[in-house]
């Protein structure tokens, strides 16, 4: 792909750990990958079972048609809202110059998710791309914040690929059981009902540039 085209149209999805991105916006990424978009998945750290979960993430990214998977491999002791992590995120954003970035919701109950998003927003301070936050990972804790869905994306044709991509994280499916997938399907049905379609994913909007349309190649 032409480098200038990549810089104009690339999309980066950030996740603190393997499987976070697939849970939050797997259907949206599958839809975007079929719209001639350069999709880059960035995973900040692998907290355990490193080789197993790295392979799982590679298989899941392939299922979603992702163009590139980047493991930043930030050591857990160094990962946080700090200069080192912000520097890693800054480097990625400067190198790829995305038009759109997806990241965790700021009200998430997991400190790694919240810290990563704080770093992404610090990297977004130059205001040259769209920023959307996806819903809290399931399973996740209850917090005192409420997710405010502002952007809904119809993923009806792509839900099964989303579910398949999550099933490829077999280590986590074994850990969390069938209720995990049922919860994800139920949430997609709930968001779909809200916009009179079958399945959808929802996002909070941090900022949108008027000259960048998400589904325009």
C-alpha positions in Angstrom: 0.0 0.0 0.0 1.2 3.5 -0.8 2.6 5.1 2.3 0.7 8.4 1.8 -2.6 6.5 1.5 -1.7 4.5 4.7 -1.1 7.7 6.6 -4.3 9.3 5.4 -6.5 6.3 6.0 -5.0 4.1 8.7 -6.9 3.2 11.8 -5.3 2.2 15.1 -7.1 0.2 17.8 -5.4 0.2 21.1 -5.8 -2.5 23.7 -4.0 -3.0 27.0 -4.0 -6.8 26.7 -4.8 -9.5 24.1 -8.5 -9.9 23.5 -9.5 -6.4 24.7 -9.8 -5.0 21.2 -11.8 -8.0 19.8 -14.3 -7.7 22.7 -14.7 -3.9 22.4 -14.8 -3.5 18.6 -14.2 -6.7 16.8 -17.3 -6.2 14.6 -16.3 -2.7 13.7 -12.8 -3.7 12.7 -14.1 -6.5 10.6 -16.4 -4.1 8.8 -13.7 -1.5 8.3 -11.3 -4.2 7.0 -13.7 -4.9 4.2 -13.8 -1.2 3.3 -10.2 -1.0 2.1 -8.9 0.4 5.4 -5.5 -0.1 6.9 -6.2 -1.5 10.3 -3.5 -1.6 13.0 -4.1 -3.4 16.3 -1.8 -2.3 19.1 -1.5 -4.4 22.3 0.4 -2.7 25.1 1.4 -5.7 27.2 0.8 -9.4 27.7 0.4 -10.0 31.5 0.6 -13.8 31.5 1.0 -16.9 29.3 2.9 -14.7 27.0 3.6 -17.1 24.1 0.1 -18.6 24.1 -1.6 -15.3 24.2 0.6 -13.8 21.6 -0.3 -16.6 19.2 -4.0 -16.3 20.1 -3.9 -12.5 19.3 -2.2 -13.2 16.0 -5.0 -15.7 15.0 -7.7 -13.3 16.1 -6.3 -10.4 14.2 -6.1 -12.6 11.1 -9.8 -13.5 11.5 -10.8 -9.9 11.6 -8.8 -9.0 8.5 -6.4 -6.7 10.4 -3.5 -5.4 8.3 -1.0 -5.3 11.1 -0.7 -6.4 14.7 1.8 -4.7 17.0 2.9 -5.9 20.4 4.5 -3.1 22.3 5.6 -5.4 25.1 5.7 -2.8 27.8 6.8 -4.6 31.1 4.0 -4.6 33.6 6.2 -2.7 36.2 6.7 0.1 33.6 3.2 0.2 32.2 1.2 3.1 33.5 0.3 6.8 32.9 3.9 7.8 32.8 6.5 9.2 30.5 7.8 5.8 29.3 4.4 4.5 28.2 3.3 7.9 26.7 6.6 7.9 24.8 5.8 4.5 23.3 2.3 5.6 22.3 3.7 8.9 20.9 6.2 7.0 18.7 3.4 4.8 17.3 1.1 7.7 16.5 3.9 9.7 14.9 5.0 6.8 12.8 1.6 5.7 11.5 -0.2 9.1 11.4 -3.7 7.5 11.8 -6.9 9.2 10.8 -8.8 7.4 13.6 -7.9 5.9 16.9 -10.0 3.6 19.1 -9.1 3.1 22.8 -10.6 1.9 26.1 -13.3 3.8 27.9 -12.0 6.2 30.7 -14.6 4.8 33.1 -13.3 1.2 32.8 -12.6 -0.7 36.0 -9.2 -2.1 35.0 -6.3 0.2 35.8 -4.3 -0.9 32.7 -7.2 0.0 30.4 -7.6 3.4 32.0 -3.8 4.1 32.0 -3.5 3.2 28.4 -6.3 5.5 27.4 -4.8 8.3 29.4 -1.6 7.8 27.4 -3.4 7.7 24.1 -5.3 10.9 24.9 -1.9 12.5 25.9 -0.6 11.4 22.5 -3.8 12.8 20.8 -3.0 16.3 22.1 -2.0 17.5 18.7 -5.5 17.0 17.4 -4.8 15.4 14.1 -7.1 12.3 14.3 -10.5 11.1 15.5 -10.6 9.4 18.9 -13.4 7.0 20.0 -13.6 5.0 23.3 -15.1 1.5 23.3 -17.1 -0.1 26.0 -15.6 -1.7 29.1 -14.3 -5.2 28.5 -16.5 -8.1 29.5 -15.9 -9.5 32.1 -15.3 -6.3 34.0 -16.0 -4.7 37.3 -18.8 -2.3 38.1 -17.8 1.3 38.4 -19.4 4.6 39.5 -19.3 5.9 35.9 -21.9 5.3 33.2 -20.9 4.7 29.6 -22.5 7.3 27.3 -23.0 5.7 23.8 -22.7 8.5 21.2 -21.6 6.5 18.1 -23.3 3.3 17.1 -21.9 1.0 14.4 -24.1 -1.7 12.9 -22.1 -5.0 13.0 -25.0 -7.3 12.2 -23.2 -9.0 9.2 -20.0 -9.2 11.3 -21.0 -10.4 14.8 -20.2 -14.0 14.2 -16.7 -13.1 13.0 -16.3 -11.1 16.2 -17.4 -14.1 18.3 -15.0 -16.4 16.4 -12.1 -14.0 17.0 -12.8 -14.1 20.7 -13.1 -17.8 20.7 -9.5 -17.9 19.3 -8.4 -16.6 22.7 -8.9 -20.1 24.0 -7.0 -19.5 27.2 -9.4 -16.8 28.2 -12.5 -18.7 27.0 -11.5 -21.5 29.3 -11.0 -19.0 32.2 -14.3 -17.1 31.9 -16.7 -19.8 30.4 -19.7 -19.6 28.2 -21.3 -16.7 30.0 -18.5 -14.4 28.7 -19.6 -14.9 25.1 -23.3 -14.8 25.9 -22.7 -11.5 27.6 -20.9 -10.1 24.6 -23.7 -11.3 22.3 -26.3 -9.8 24.6 -24.6 -6.4 24.7 -24.3 -6.3 20.9 -28.1 -7.1 20.7 -28.9 -4.4 23.2 -26.9 -1.8 21.2 -28.5 -3.0 18.0 -31.9 -2.7 19.5 -31.2 0.9 20.4 -30.6 1.8 16.7 -33.2 -0.6 15.2 -30.8 -3.1 13.9 -29.9 -6.6 15.1 -26.3 -6.1 16.5 -24.2 -3.0 17.0 -21.2 -1.7 18.9 -21.2 1.6 20.7 -18.5 4.2 21.4 -18.0 7.4 23.3 -16.7 10.2 21.1 -13.7 12.2 22.3 -13.3 14.2 19.1 -14.0 14.0 15.4 -12.3 15.9 12.6 -14.9 17.1 10.1 -12.8 16.0 7.1 -12.4 12.4 8.1 -15.2 9.9 7.6 -14.9 6.6 9.2 -16.2 4.5 6.4 -14.8 6.4 3.4 -11.7 4.8 1.9 
